[in-house]
Amino acid sequence: MFACFGDRIDGVCVKTDSVETAQMLIDAGTAKRAPYFHKSWVLVGFDSDADELRHRIAISYDLIFSSLTKKIRTEITGS
């Protein structure tokens, strides 16, 4: 899972590379603490800049994808 949203939150929860990055995004007002997730996850609002939201989802995907085993990455990409 690299992103999560639901009917009770107004945004997408995504993974960051570290707790420090998550805190920086929260301090900058770009994101909020993601409820029920590790501190390295943040909640980016649906009302955020579209490019920022796309960027955060892409970063989250890359982080999770790179942590998978080579076999699973190959199964996903087909190469």
Helices and strands as residue ranges (DSSP letters): E 3-4, E 11-15, H 19-27, E 32-33, E 41-45, H 50-67, H 70-77
